[in-house]
């Protein structure tokens, strides 16, 4: 996705060989026009898959997931990272470790929002080691729903997540794939 690549080139900041900061448009401040285009692209990529629900993780996955949900005309469910007093009955849960925040969170989704008839599209902002996507897959499977695919805004292709998900049999569609962040510069997969 050329628009996203340009945004990363112009506004992304390489922190080190493993971390790309995109907080000016994706995971702190959000560029609504870019999210709109991202939503269109995910909707186009998964148009023939019979998606009935989109699942993501709070908070950075919400904007691209909501825009995809708008274009696909399906509900978006986000896994909460923090326990809520209102989230108590029949929970789908999984633990996930965040590399960038160096913390482990217990994710939760109210089970009433997913069932065995659902074909789920998982959307997330980044794919690195695959832990977040695999946690969401686990939660979808707890509801006996099926995973139709995984949509990723930015994949760090030099880390194993994409390969692990594909080897596990999941279709992964990444809008941008990064080959490396060496030399404080973003190198895209051609």
Backbone as CSV, one residue per row, in Angstrom:
resi,resn,N_x,N_y,N_z,CA_x,CA_y,CA_z,C_x,C_y,C_z
1,UNK,0.844,-1.173,0.000,0.000,0.000,0.000,0.891,1.238,0.000
2,UNK,0.978,1.846,-1.142,1.904,2.965,-1.370,1.676,4.132,-0.406
3,UNK,0.409,4.504,-0.155,0.096,5.616,0.741,0.666,5.378,2.140
4,UNK,0.521,4.171,2.632,1.043,3.823,3.953,2.571,3.833,3.959
5,UNK,3.188,3.305,2.912,4.651,3.354,2.815,5.153,4.786,2.879
6,UNK,4.506,5.685,2.142,4.916,7.092,2.131,4.764,7.710,3.516
7,UNK,3.690,7.381,4.197,3.458,7.904,5.541,4.561,7.419,6.486
8,UNK,4.934,6.151,6.363,6.002,5.604,7.196,7.331,6.299,6.881
9,UNK,7.635,6.472,5.593,8.878,7.152,5.199,8.937,8.576,5.736
10,UNK,7.811,9.286,5.647,7.794,10.703,6.020,7.634,10.953,7.513
11,UNK,6.906,10.084,8.205,6.598,10.364,9.604,7.062,9.291,10.592
12,UNK,7.385,8.105,10.102,7.842,7.050,10.994,9.238,7.352,11.513
13,UNK,9.526,6.861,12.719,10.837,7.066,13.304,11.393,5.731,13.767
14,UNK,12.557,5.379,13.267,13.203,4.143,13.684,13.881,4.398,15.031
15,UNK,13.446,3.650,16.039,14.012,3.789,17.389,15.267,2.933,17.525
16,UNK,15.193,1.708,17.010,16.350,0.815,16.960,16.068,-0.230,15.883
17,UNK,16.893,-1.248,15.777,16.747,-2.243,14.710,15.464,-3.071,14.799
18,UNK,14.712,-2.948,15.903,13.480,-3.710,16.082,12.223,-2.866,16.248
19,UNK,12.373,-1.562,16.483,11.223,-0.724,16.832,11.050,0.440,15.866
20,UNK,9.843,0.526,15.304,9.444,1.624,14.428,8.341,2.396,15.130
21,UNK,8.525,3.686,15.304,7.537,4.525,15.974,6.661,5.202,14.917
22,UNK,5.361,4.940,14.987,4.399,5.520,14.034,3.257,6.181,14.796
23,UNK,3.602,6.814,15.898,2.574,7.389,16.763,1.934,8.653,16.207
24,UNK,2.491,9.218,15.145,1.901,10.432,14.574,0.701,10.147,13.687
25,UNK,0.487,8.852,13.328,-0.645,8.547,12.445,-1.364,7.241,12.756
26,UNK,-0.808,6.371,13.609,-1.439,5.068,13.813,-1.738,4.726,15.263
27,UNK,-0.769,4.890,16.155,-1.020,4.377,17.493,-0.873,5.388,18.634
28,UNK,-1.079,6.642,18.335,-1.273,7.665,19.372,-2.184,8.728,18.775
29,UNK,-1.664,9.437,17.804,-2.504,10.296,16.977,-2.914,9.470,15.756
30,UNK,-4.155,9.625,15.323,-4.659,8.811,14.214,-4.985,9.691,13.017
31,UNK,-4.525,9.279,11.857,-4.836,9.968,10.603,-6.109,9.338,10.033
32,UNK,-7.260,10.020,10.143,-8.525,9.422,9.709,-8.564,9.092,8.215
33,UNK,-7.973,9.929,7.378,-7.984,9.647,5.938,-7.173,8.392,5.630
34,UNK,-6.038,8.244,6.274,-5.235,7.039,6.087,-5.994,5.813,6.594
35,UNK,-6.641,5.924,7.763,-7.409,4.796,8.298,-8.546,4.422,7.344
36,UNK,-9.148,5.417,6.719,-10.199,5.167,5.739,-9.666,4.315,4.587
37,UNK,-8.509,4.681,4.067,-7.902,3.928,2.961,-7.486,2.529,3.404
38,UNK,-6.993,2.414,4.625,-6.622,1.109,5.179,-7.869,0.229,5.295
39,UNK,-8.956,0.798,5.782,-10.212,0.053,5.887,-10.693,-0.433,4.533
40,UNK,-10.612,0.415,3.528,-11.000,0.032,2.160,-10.144,-1.121,1.660
41,UNK,-8.853,-1.048,1.924,-7.933,-2.077,1.434,-8.201,-3.427,2.095
42,UNK,-8.422,-3.429,3.412,-8.762,-4.688,4.080,-10.087,-5.235,3.556
43,UNK,-11.068,-4.371,3.361,-12.374,-4.804,2.845,-12.222,-5.412,1.455
44,UNK,-11.380,-4.806,0.623,-11.133,-5.329,-0.722,-10.428,-6.687,-0.650
45,UNK,-9.416,-6.782,0.196,-8.629,-8.018,0.304,-9.442,-9.207,0.791
46,UNK,-10.415,-8.959,1.665,-11.182,-10.053,2.265,-12.651,-10.059,1.817
47,UNK,-12.939,-9.406,0.698,-14.321,-9.265,0.213,-15.003,-10.602,-0.052
48,UNK,-14.260,-11.590,-0.501,-14.862,-12.881,-0.886,-14.860,-13.912,0.237
49,UNK,-14.510,-13.505,1.453,-14.322,-14.471,2.535,-15.505,-14.623,3.483
50,UNK,-16.596,-13.930,3.235,-17.788,-14.090,4.074,-17.597,-13.665,5.511
51,UNK,-16.814,-12.643,5.733,-16.519,-12.158,7.087,-17.816,-11.713,7.767
52,UNK,-18.011,-12.164,9.018,-19.184,-11.733,9.793,-18.806,-10.857,10.981
53,UNK,-17.534,-10.940,11.423,-17.058,-10.114,12.547,-15.578,-9.810,12.343
54,UNK,-15.162,-8.676,12.899,-13.744,-8.316,12.941,-13.343,-8.276,14.409
55,UNK,-12.171,-8.851,14.722,-11.651,-8.851,16.090,-10.280,-8.194,16.080
56,UNK,-10.032,-7.342,17.082,-8.758,-6.656,17.235,-8.442,-6.527,18.722
57,UNK,-7.335,-5.845,19.026,-6.928,-5.591,20.416,-6.934,-4.092,20.644
58,UNK,-7.403,-3.682,21.840,-7.290,-2.262,22.144,-5.820,-1.894,22.278
59,UNK,-5.374,-0.765,21.955,-6.137,0.304,21.383,-5.737,0.577,19.935
60,UNK,-4.516,0.251,19.555,-4.023,0.617,18.225,-4.690,-0.118,17.074
61,UNK,-5.289,-1.252,17.328,-5.969,-1.977,16.264,-7.372,-1.472,15.990
62,UNK,-7.915,-0.673,16.899,-9.314,-0.272,16.782,-9.579,0.580,15.540
63,UNK,-8.783,1.597,15.294,-9.064,2.494,14.162,-9.072,1.758,12.815
64,UNK,-8.034,0.977,12.483,-8.102,0.270,11.196,-9.224,-0.769,11.167
65,UNK,-9.501,-1.409,12.301,-10.561,-2.417,12.343,-11.937,-1.785,12.139
66,UNK,-12.170,-0.650,12.774,-13.462,0.027,12.627,-13.683,0.460,11.183
67,UNK,-12.649,0.977,10.541,-12.816,1.406,9.147,-13.067,0.205,8.239
68,UNK,-12.399,-0.907,8.496,-12.660,-2.119,7.712,-14.086,-2.593,7.977
69,UNK,-14.516,-2.550,9.232,-15.871,-2.947,9.588,-16.915,-2.085,8.899
70,UNK,-16.625,-0.806,8.770,-17.533,0.105,8.075,-17.709,-0.318,6.617
71,UNK,-16.596,-0.609,5.941,-16.661,-0.991,4.531,-17.203,-2.404,4.329
72,UNK,-17.014,-3.267,5.316,-17.503,-4.644,5.200,-18.903,-4.805,5.794
73,UNK,-19.362,-3.769,6.469,-20.677,-3.767,7.110,-20.816,-4.903,8.129
74,UNK,-19.783,-5.037,8.979,-19.790,-6.048,10.040,-19.359,-5.404,11.357
75,UNK,-19.776,-5.981,12.489,-19.359,-5.457,13.795,-17.869,-5.691,14.050
76,UNK,-17.319,-4.811,14.883,-15.920,-4.913,15.313,-15.910,-5.153,16.819
77,UNK,-15.150,-6.153,17.222,-15.006,-6.498,18.635,-13.546,-6.272,19.004
78,UNK,-13.311,-5.577,20.112,-11.919,-5.451,20.531,-11.692,-6.139,21.864
79,UNK,-10.578,-6.846,21.916,-10.168,-7.514,23.150,-9.652,-6.442,24.113
80,UNK,-10.172,-6.494,25.306,-9.734,-5.535,26.328,-8.478,-6.052,27.018
81,UNK,-7.596,-5.108,27.357,-6.371,-5.456,28.071,-6.534,-5.288,29.579
82,UNK,-7.521,-4.524,29.976,-7.718,-4.268,31.390,-9.056,-4.841,31.842
83,UNK,-9.054,-5.379,33.005,-10.277,-5.960,33.576,-11.311,-4.857,33.800
84,UNK,-12.536,-5.146,33.454,-13.635,-4.212,33.658,-14.675,-4.867,34.558
85,UNK,-15.302,-4.069,35.420,-16.329,-4.630,36.300,-17.557,-5.069,35.508
86,UNK,-17.710,-4.556,34.290,-18.861,-4.942,33.471,-18.578,-6.152,32.594
87,UNK,-17.333,-6.551,32.506,-16.939,-7.687,31.657,-16.708,-8.902,32.556
88,UNK,-17.797,-9.654,32.802,-17.699,-10.738,33.785,-18.238,-12.076,33.301
89,UNK,-19.247,-12.084,32.451,-19.911,-13.329,32.067,-19.319,-13.924,30.806
90,UNK,-19.065,-15.249,30.835,-18.564,-16.011,29.697,-17.508,-15.244,28.909
91,UNK,-16.310,-15.231,29.445,-15.213,-14.511,28.808,-14.343,-15.437,27.977
92,UNK,-13.931,-14.935,26.835,-12.903,-15.565,26.015,-11.615,-14.864,26.425
93,UNK,-10.584,-15.618,26.800,-9.377,-14.987,27.329,-8.106,-15.594,26.734
94,UNK,-7.053,-14.798,26.775,-5.720,-15.252,26.380,-4.714,-14.241,26.906
95,UNK,-3.512,-14.701,27.161,-2.429,-13.810,27.587,-1.583,-13.449,26.382
96,UNK,-1.070,-12.216,26.382,-0.189,-11.785,25.302,0.902,-10.894,25.882
97,UNK,2.122,-11.118,25.398,3.259,-10.301,25.833,3.549,-9.255,24.768
98,UNK,3.668,-8.004,25.199,4.009,-6.904,24.298,5.510,-6.667,24.345
99,UNK,6.153,-6.814,23.184,7.597,-6.588,23.090,7.931,-5.125,23.358
100,UNK,7.180,-4.198,22.742,7.509,-2.772,22.864,7.221,-2.226,24.258
101,UNK,6.225,-2.773,24.942,5.910,-2.295,26.293,6.515,-3.181,27.369
102,UNK,7.053,-4.333,26.966,7.635,-5.308,27.883,6.699,-5.627,29.048
103,UNK,5.448,-5.960,28.677,4.476,-6.362,29.688,3.555,-7.428,29.114
104,UNK,3.000,-8.221,30.011,2.051,-9.250,29.611,0.662,-8.818,30.055
105,UNK,-0.289,-8.927,29.140,-1.672,-8.562,29.432,-2.573,-9.774,29.279
106,UNK,-3.603,-9.833,30.106,-4.645,-10.835,29.975,-5.760,-10.186,29.152
107,UNK,-5.967,-10.693,27.948,-6.994,-10.160,27.060,-8.331,-10.808,27.365
108,UNK,-9.407,-10.057,27.154,-10.745,-10.603,27.370,-11.731,-10.046,26.359
109,UNK,-12.606,-10.919,25.883,-13.728,-10.565,25.020,-14.966,-11.219,25.626
110,UNK,-16.067,-10.499,25.635,-17.327,-11.091,26.077,-17.739,-12.141,25.045
111,UNK,-17.871,-13.374,25.499,-18.173,-14.488,24.606,-19.487,-14.368,23.865
112,UNK,-20.406,-13.561,24.358,-21.702,-13.424,23.701,-21.602,-12.776,22.321
113,UNK,-20.451,-12.178,22.003,-20.307,-11.491,20.715,-19.742,-12.367,19.601
114,UNK,-19.319,-13.590,19.929,-18.799,-14.523,18.921,-19.481,-15.870,19.078
115,UNK,-19.738,-16.543,17.959,-20.315,-17.889,18.028,-19.799,-18.747,16.877
116,UNK,-20.226,-20.001,16.855,-19.711,-20.974,15.881,-20.062,-20.625,14.436
117,UNK,-20.988,-19.713,14.212,-21.347,-19.318,12.846,-20.496,-18.178,12.311
118,UNK,-19.668,-17.594,13.162,-18.891,-16.424,12.747,-17.635,-16.796,11.973
119,UNK,-17.389,-16.020,10.915,-16.135,-16.073,10.159,-15.424,-14.766,10.474
120,UNK,-14.324,-14.877,11.174,-13.672,-13.725,11.780,-12.442,-13.278,10.995
121,UNK,-12.351,-11.971,10.828,-11.136,-11.333,10.320,-10.463,-10.689,11.523
122,UNK,-9.220,-11.073,11.778,-8.426,-10.466,12.845,-7.624,-9.339,12.220
123,UNK,-7.650,-8.164,12.845,-6.875,-7.018,12.358,-6.016,-6.503,13.497
124,UNK,-4.749,-6.198,13.185,-3.868,-5.588,14.180,-2.952,-4.583,13.506
125,UNK,-2.390,-3.685,14.320,-1.538,-2.634,13.775,-0.175,-3.164,13.341
126,UNK,0.467,-3.967,14.190,1.794,-4.502,13.880,1.800,-6.016,13.975
127,UNK,2.664,-6.624,13.191,2.959,-8.049,13.321,4.471,-8.172,13.437
128,UNK,4.921,-8.723,14.553,6.349,-8.946,14.777,6.579,-10.423,15.067
129,UNK,6.312,-10.839,16.292,6.515,-12.233,16.686,5.243,-13.067,16.580
130,UNK,4.117,-12.433,16.334,2.860,-13.145,16.139,2.083,-13.425,17.404
131,UNK,2.577,-13.000,18.551,1.922,-13.330,19.818,0.526,-12.730,19.930
132,UNK,0.350,-11.482,19.525,-0.969,-10.844,19.626,-1.970,-11.550,18.715
133,UNK,-1.583,-11.800,17.476,-2.487,-12.472,16.534,-2.837,-13.872,17.031
134,UNK,-1.856,-14.601,17.549,-2.126,-15.950,18.049,-3.038,-15.925,19.276
135,UNK,-2.921,-14.906,20.116,-3.823,-14.770,21.266,-5.251,-14.536,20.783
136,UNK,-5.412,-13.703,19.755,-6.754,-13.458,19.211,-7.309,-14.718,18.551
137,UNK,-6.455,-15.461,17.840,-6.875,-16.737,17.239,-7.398,-17.666,18.334
138,UNK,-6.668,-17.752,19.436,-7.066,-18.617,20.552,-8.446,-18.225,21.074
139,UNK,-8.699,-16.925,21.188,-9.982,-16.450,21.701,-11.116,-16.758,20.720
140,UNK,-10.862,-16.582,19.432,-11.865,-16.883,18.408,-12.210,-18.377,18.460
141,UNK,-11.190,-19.211,18.604,-11.409,-20.665,18.669,-12.170,-21.065,19.928
142,UNK,-11.977,-20.347,21.042,-12.734,-20.639,22.263,-14.234,-20.497,22.025
143,UNK,-14.605,-19.620,21.090,-16.018,-19.403,20.760,-16.490,-20.353,19.663
144,UNK,-15.606,-21.241,19.206,-15.892,-22.154,18.095,-16.174,-21.434,16.790
145,UNK,-15.710,-20.199,16.686,-15.813,-19.444,15.433,-14.594,-19.794,14.583
146,UNK,-14.616,-19.399,13.313,-13.477,-19.693,12.450,-12.737,-18.409,12.077
147,UNK,-11.433,-18.531,11.908,-10.594,-17.411,11.502,-10.480,-17.447,9.981
148,UNK,-11.034,-16.436,9.328,-10.992,-16.362,7.867,-9.676,-15.764,7.379
149,UNK,-9.050,-14.942,8.207,-7.786,-14.331,7.818,-7.314,-13.352,8.868
150,UNK,-6.090,-12.878,8.650,-5.465,-11.926,9.561,-4.960,-10.754,8.729
151,UNK,-5.465,-9.566,9.030,-5.052,-8.347,8.350,-4.124,-7.546,9.237
152,UNK,-2.970,-7.209,8.699,-1.948,-6.491,9.466,-1.633,-5.177,8.756
153,UNK,-1.576,-4.092,9.509,-1.231,-2.804,8.916,0.251,-2.796,8.549
154,UNK,1.129,-3.094,9.510,2.580,-3.082,9.271,3.183,-4.388,9.790
155,UNK,3.791,-5.149,8.900,4.466,-6.386,9.296,5.969,-6.163,9.295
156,UNK,6.603,-6.519,10.403,8.060,-6.529,10.451,8.478,-7.924,9.975
157,UNK,8.686,-8.030,8.658,8.933,-9.323,8.015,10.258,-9.948,8.451
158,UNK,11.130,-9.188,9.071,12.408,-9.720,9.563,12.230,-10.433,10.903
159,UNK,11.027,-10.396,11.460,10.714,-11.132,12.673,9.798,-12.298,12.289
160,UNK,9.668,-13.321,13.121,9.055,-14.581,12.688,7.528,-14.648,12.639
161,UNK,6.807,-13.622,13.085,5.359,-13.705,13.219,4.603,-14.112,11.976
162,UNK,4.877,-13.464,10.851,4.164,-13.781,9.612,4.369,-15.217,9.185
163,UNK,5.603,-15.663,9.254,5.922,-17.046,8.885,5.229,-18.039,9.810
164,UNK,5.245,-17.769,11.110,4.602,-18.668,12.075,3.094,-18.774,11.831
165,UNK,2.452,-17.657,11.563,1.012,-17.665,11.311,0.680,-18.414,10.020
166,UNK,1.478,-18.193,8.992,1.239,-18.880,7.719,1.499,-20.377,7.853
167,UNK,2.547,-20.749,8.572,2.829,-22.168,8.795,1.718,-22.835,9.604
168,UNK,1.015,-22.063,10.434,-0.106,-22.588,11.210,-1.384,-22.654,10.364
169,UNK,-1.289,-22.217,9.101,-2.421,-22.336,8.182,-3.288,-21.106,8.043
170,UNK,-2.847,-19.961,8.560,-3.651,-18.751,8.480,-3.231,-17.875,7.309
171,UNK,-4.211,-17.301,6.657,-3.959,-16.338,5.586,-3.628,-15.001,6.237
172,UNK,-2.472,-14.449,5.906,-2.036,-13.175,6.453,-1.898,-12.186,5.303
173,UNK,-2.597,-11.061,5.425,-2.500,-9.984,4.440,-1.954,-8.759,5.152
174,UNK,-0.706,-8.407,4.844,-0.073,-7.235,5.443,-0.046,-6.115,4.415
175,UNK,-0.465,-4.913,4.838,-0.521,-3.784,3.902,0.873,-3.286,3.553
176,UNK,1.781,-3.361,4.517,3.175,-2.985,4.298,4.044,-4.021,5.005
177,UNK,5.101,-4.460,4.332,6.040,-5.410,4.933,7.417,-4.747,4.988
178,UNK,8.006,-4.751,6.161,9.311,-4.130,6.370,10.379,-5.213,6.407
179,UNK,11.395,-5.053,5.565,12.495,-6.024,5.493,13.484,-5.833,6.638
180,UNK,13.748,-4.573,7.000,14.643,-4.300,8.122,14.515,-2.841,8.544
181,UNK,15.058,-2.576,9.724,15.128,-1.212,10.250,16.584,-0.841,10.510
182,UNK,17.480,-1.487,9.789,18.912,-1.286,10.005,19.351,0.102,9.553
183,UNK,20.336,0.622,10.257,20.889,1.922,9.902,19.913,3.059,10.126
184,UNK,18.991,2.886,11.074,17.981,3.897,11.398,17.119,4.273,10.199
185,UNK,16.937,3.301,9.285,16.153,3.549,8.070,15.195,2.375,7.835
186,UNK,14.013,2.692,7.328,13.024,1.664,7.017,13.324,1.114,5.637
187,UNK,13.506,-0.199,5.551,13.719,-0.892,4.280,12.509,-1.786,4.055
188,UNK,11.767,-1.523,2.988,10.550,-2.270,2.704,10.850,-3.520,1.896
189,UNK,10.014,-4.553,2.086,10.087,-5.750,1.257,9.610,-5.355,-0.129
190,UNK,10.381,-5.699,-1.127,10.000,-5.335,-2.508,8.988,-6.291,-3.070
